[in-house]
Structure formats: C-alpha cells, structure tokens
Amino acid sequence: MIKIFDVIKDIRKSQSAAYHRGKSWEHCYAFFRNYKKFRKNNELLDYAALHLGFFLASWGMLRGSSFLLQKDYKFYVPIVRILIDQEYDRLWNFNFSKELEKSNLDFLFDLKEKLKTIITNNNKIDGDHKKHETNLLITKIIMATMGCVPAYDRYFKDGIKKKTEKVGSKESGKKKFNNFNKDSFKNLLDLSKKDEELKKVYKESCRIQGTNINYPSMKLLDLYFWLLGQPSGWEEK
C-alpha cells in the first residue's frame, strides 16, 4: 500500500522535469485560482478556456473517439463561465475533506448538473445528439479548476477497490465509490476520514511550483488512489 510520501515523491518527480504532463494540472489550477478574480475580462476568459482544454488533452480526454476531439477551445468558454459564476464562489474555498455541509454538497452537484447540461446542449448545436458519458469529464474539469473533487477515472476507482480490500472493509469493491453522485462522494469522504494513512493526506502541504498556491487535499487524494490503482509498480513487495 502506498504512503503519502509516495504521492509527494511523484509530484516532485513531475516538478523536476522540464515539461512533464503533471504540470498541466498545476498550470491550469493556478491560472483559475487567479483568473476567477478577473471574471469580467474576456481575454482572460479565452486563456482560461485554452488552459482547461489543454489540461484535458494532456490528461487523455481527447483521445480515441472522444467527442472533445471534434471541438475547438471555444467549446470550453461557456463551461468556464459557469465555473466562475458567483453562485459557486463557496466551492472554490470549501474543503470537503475537512468538513461536510449538506448545502455545499448540494451546490457541488447542482454545478455538476449545470455543466452536464451545457456540454449536452452545446454538442447539439453542432448536430451531436448522442448521449455521452460526462461524469469523468466533469470531475476532471472541477479538479483542474476548483480542486474540490477527485477525477473518477479507471485507476482512481481501482485504487479505492484495492484500498478497501486491503483493509478488509465491508464496503470493499467499487460499488459504493464508483460514480460521481452524492452517496458515492460521501462514502469516499467517510472512508478518507477513517483511514490513518488518508488522514495524512489532509495534513500534507505541497506547493505548486513558482506560486504560493498549495495542492488542494482532494488533488492529493486523487493522486493517492490513482497511484494505488496502477497495474504495477506501487504495490508493497
């Protein structure tokens, strides 16, 4: 089982490289932490959309048959407008790993539905009426901007499965953690508050290179489970 030390080690490895893809998240997150202060600047709005689009490309969301492969960066402009709407200001500074308030949880999943709606509607404008799976995309978008949720990708889910099986949890497997909904997210938070190693994730401080901005605990939690979910290389020997 990996330790928080392994998470920080992996971050330092990407930071020490000249052009590591891990920096794509850092660039995007740091930009949005500053950009939301200037939400009326249309030029910065374009830059924000470019940052988000490149992050998603760098992290595998434009490969294969992804519908995003057919979009230019302007597709992300209305998405950014929703993220920086004052209605969701509370989510930029709320740490779900420290406390859980129902109202903030409601705001989070209201945001999820609005992002899903704008993505679906803008696809229809281009004549794409297919029903696309958007859970993973939305969690990656929120992780790269607000930083208050992990990205629900394959390795993240596999990491949770390994973790719960290792500790002999009655909740072992993916079932209770598999989807990005209120119940699953609350289960994840409960698990992370009970486990001794995961508690250390919340206490860790890791700075984004060249800034005074720290990694949010949800990003560290995301990386912890992502590393644990890798097919090989991070298991105890």
C-alpha positions as CSV (number, residue, x, y, z in Angstrom):
1,M,0.0,0.0,0.0
2,I,1.4,3.4,-0.9
3,K,2.0,6.2,1.6
4,I,1.5,9.9,1.4
5,F,5.3,10.1,0.9
6,D,4.8,8.3,-2.5
7,V,2.3,10.9,-3.5
8,I,4.7,13.8,-2.8
9,K,7.5,12.0,-4.4
10,D,5.5,11.6,-7.6
11,I,4.7,15.3,-7.6
12,R,8.3,16.3,-7.1
13,K,9.3,14.0,-9.9
14,S,7.0,15.8,-12.3
15,Q,8.1,19.2,-11.0
16,S,11.7,18.4,-11.6
17,A,11.1,17.6,-15.2
18,A,11.1,20.4,-17.8
19,Y,7.8,19.6,-19.5
20,H,6.0,16.9,-17.5
21,R,2.3,16.4,-18.2
22,G,1.8,16.6,-14.4
23,K,2.5,20.3,-14.8
24,S,-0.6,20.7,-17.0
25,W,-2.8,20.4,-13.9
26,E,-0.6,22.8,-12.0
27,H,-0.7,25.4,-14.8
28,C,-4.5,25.1,-15.1
29,Y,-5.3,25.1,-11.4
30,A,-3.0,28.0,-10.6
31,F,-4.4,30.1,-13.5
32,F,-8.0,29.5,-12.4
33,R,-7.2,30.4,-8.8
34,N,-6.1,33.8,-10.1
35,Y,-8.5,34.2,-13.1
36,K,-11.7,34.0,-11.1
37,K,-10.7,37.3,-9.5
38,F,-10.9,38.9,-13.0
39,R,-14.1,37.2,-14.3
40,K,-15.2,40.2,-16.5
41,N,-12.0,40.1,-18.6
42,N,-12.9,38.4,-21.9
43,E,-9.3,38.0,-23.0
44,L,-8.6,36.1,-19.8
45,L,-11.7,34.1,-20.4
46,D,-10.2,32.8,-23.6
47,Y,-6.9,32.0,-21.8
48,A,-8.9,30.1,-19.2
49,A,-10.6,28.0,-21.9
50,L,-7.3,27.3,-23.5
51,H,-5.8,26.2,-20.2
52,L,-8.7,23.9,-19.5
53,G,-8.7,22.4,-23.0
54,F,-5.0,21.7,-22.9
55,F,-5.2,20.1,-19.5
56,L,-8.0,17.8,-20.7
57,A,-6.0,16.9,-23.8
58,S,-2.8,16.3,-21.7
59,W,-4.8,14.0,-19.4
60,G,-6.3,11.8,-22.0
61,M,-9.7,13.3,-22.6
62,L,-9.2,14.0,-26.4
63,R,-8.0,10.6,-27.5
64,G,-9.8,7.9,-29.5
65,S,-13.5,8.5,-30.2
66,S,-13.9,11.3,-27.6
67,F,-16.4,13.9,-28.7
68,L,-14.0,16.6,-27.4
69,L,-11.6,15.7,-30.3
70,Q,-14.0,17.4,-32.6
71,K,-14.2,20.7,-30.6
72,D,-12.1,23.8,-30.7
73,Y,-11.2,25.6,-27.4
74,K,-14.2,27.9,-27.7
75,F,-16.3,24.9,-26.6
76,Y,-14.9,25.4,-23.1
77,V,-15.8,29.1,-22.8
78,P,-19.4,28.6,-21.6
79,I,-18.1,25.9,-19.2
80,V,-15.7,28.4,-17.7
81,R,-18.5,31.0,-17.4
82,I,-20.4,28.5,-15.2
83,L,-17.4,27.6,-13.1
84,I,-16.6,31.3,-12.3
85,D,-20.2,32.3,-11.7
86,Q,-20.5,34.0,-8.3
87,E,-23.2,31.4,-7.4
88,Y,-20.4,28.9,-6.9
89,D,-17.9,31.0,-5.1
90,R,-18.2,28.9,-2.0
91,L,-16.9,25.8,-3.8
92,W,-13.6,27.5,-4.6
93,N,-12.5,27.6,-1.0
94,F,-14.5,24.8,0.6
95,N,-12.6,21.8,1.6
96,F,-14.9,18.7,1.6
97,S,-12.2,16.6,3.2
98,K,-12.3,18.7,6.4
99,E,-16.0,19.1,6.9
100,L,-19.1,18.2,5.1
101,E,-22.0,20.6,4.9
102,K,-25.1,19.5,3.1
103,S,-25.7,22.9,1.5
104,N,-22.2,22.8,-0.1
105,L,-22.7,19.3,-1.2
106,D,-26.0,20.4,-2.9
107,F,-24.1,23.3,-4.6
108,L,-21.5,20.9,-5.9
109,F,-24.0,18.6,-7.5
110,D,-26.0,21.5,-8.8
111,L,-22.8,22.6,-10.5
112,K,-22.4,19.1,-11.9
113,E,-25.9,19.2,-13.5
114,K,-25.3,22.6,-15.0
115,L,-22.0,21.5,-16.5
116,K,-23.7,18.4,-17.9
117,T,-26.5,20.5,-19.4
118,I,-24.2,23.0,-21.1
119,I,-22.0,20.2,-22.5
120,T,-25.0,18.3,-23.9
121,N,-26.7,21.4,-25.3
122,N,-23.5,22.7,-27.0
123,N,-23.0,19.3,-28.6
124,K,-26.5,19.5,-30.0
125,I,-25.6,22.9,-31.6
126,D,-23.0,21.0,-33.6
127,G,-25.5,18.3,-34.5
128,D,-24.3,15.8,-32.0
129,H,-27.4,14.3,-30.3
130,K,-25.7,11.3,-28.9
131,K,-25.8,10.7,-25.1
132,H,-22.2,11.0,-24.0
133,E,-20.9,9.8,-20.6
134,T,-19.8,13.0,-18.8
135,N,-19.1,12.0,-15.2
136,L,-15.4,11.6,-15.8
137,L,-15.1,14.8,-17.9
138,I,-16.9,16.9,-15.3
139,T,-14.8,15.6,-12.4
140,K,-11.6,16.3,-14.3
141,I,-12.9,19.8,-15.1
142,I,-13.7,20.5,-11.4
143,M,-10.4,19.0,-10.2
144,A,-8.4,21.2,-12.6
145,T,-10.2,24.4,-11.6
146,M,-11.8,24.4,-8.2
147,G,-9.9,21.4,-7.0
148,C,-12.6,20.2,-4.6
149,V,-13.2,16.7,-6.1
150,P,-11.0,13.9,-7.5
151,A,-11.2,12.7,-11.0
152,Y,-13.3,9.5,-11.2
153,D,-11.2,7.7,-13.8
154,R,-10.3,4.0,-14.0
155,Y,-7.2,4.0,-11.9
156,F,-8.8,6.1,-9.2
157,K,-11.6,3.6,-8.9
158,D,-9.2,0.7,-9.0
159,G,-7.2,2.3,-6.2
160,I,-10.3,2.6,-4.0
161,K,-11.1,-1.1,-4.7
162,K,-7.5,-2.1,-3.7
163,K,-7.6,0.1,-0.6
164,T,-10.9,-1.3,0.7
165,E,-9.9,-4.9,0.0
166,K,-6.6,-4.4,1.8
167,V,-8.2,-3.2,5.0
168,G,-11.0,-5.7,4.8
169,S,-13.7,-3.2,4.6
170,K,-17.3,-4.3,4.4
171,E,-17.5,-1.7,1.6
172,S,-14.8,-3.4,-0.5
173,G,-15.1,-3.2,-4.2
174,K,-16.2,-0.3,-6.4
175,K,-19.9,-0.4,-5.8
176,K,-20.2,2.3,-3.1
177,F,-17.5,4.6,-4.6
178,N,-17.9,4.0,-8.4
179,N,-19.9,7.0,-9.6
180,F,-19.8,10.7,-9.0
181,N,-23.0,11.2,-7.1
182,K,-23.9,12.4,-3.6
183,D,-23.9,9.0,-2.0
184,S,-20.7,7.8,-3.6
185,F,-18.9,11.0,-2.8
186,K,-20.0,10.9,0.8
187,N,-18.8,7.3,1.1
188,L,-15.4,8.4,-0.2
189,L,-15.2,11.2,2.3
190,D,-16.2,8.9,5.1
191,L,-13.5,6.4,4.1
192,S,-10.8,9.0,3.8
193,K,-11.6,10.3,7.3
194,K,-11.4,6.9,8.9
195,D,-8.2,5.6,7.3
196,E,-5.0,6.6,9.2
197,E,-2.9,7.0,6.0
198,L,-5.6,9.0,4.3
199,K,-5.8,11.4,7.3
200,K,-2.2,12.3,6.5
201,V,-3.2,13.4,3.0
202,Y,-5.3,16.2,4.6
203,K,-2.4,17.4,6.7
204,E,0.1,17.5,3.9
205,S,1.2,20.8,2.4
206,C,2.6,20.7,-1.2
207,R,3.3,23.9,-3.1
208,I,2.7,24.4,-6.8
209,Q,6.0,25.4,-8.4
210,G,6.6,29.1,-8.8
211,T,3.5,30.1,-6.9
212,N,2.2,30.5,-3.3
213,I,-0.7,28.1,-4.1
214,N,-0.9,24.7,-2.4
215,Y,-2.2,21.5,-3.8
216,P,-5.7,21.0,-2.5
217,S,-6.2,17.9,-0.4
218,M,-8.7,16.5,-3.0
219,K,-5.9,16.5,-5.6
220,L,-3.6,14.7,-3.3
221,L,-6.4,12.2,-2.5
222,D,-6.9,11.8,-6.2
223,L,-3.2,11.1,-6.8
224,Y,-3.1,8.7,-3.9
225,F,-5.8,6.4,-5.3
226,W,-4.6,6.9,-8.9
227,L,-1.1,5.6,-8.0
228,L,-2.6,2.8,-5.9
229,G,-4.8,1.8,-8.9
230,Q,-1.9,1.4,-11.3
231,P,-1.5,-2.2,-12.6
232,S,2.0,-2.5,-11.2
233,G,4.8,-0.5,-9.6
234,W,3.1,0.8,-6.4
235,E,2.2,-2.3,-4.6
236,E,4.0,-3.5,-1.5
237,K,6.6,-6.1,-2.3
